[in-house]
């Protein structure tokens, strides 16, 4: 099954806006989020391009 692009996009957008000051507040959201959201968030905070493929 492929990645949910909407969940990935939501996580990616959150990751692009992430900051060190907000990290503790975002941790709860991260832990309760879907795997697709988490992957998008991780990609954005790592500076990776938007890529919702299931790799």
Secondary structure by P-SEA (a helix, b strand, c coil): cccaaaaaaaaaaaaaaccccccccaaaaaaaccaaaaaaaaaaaaccccccccc
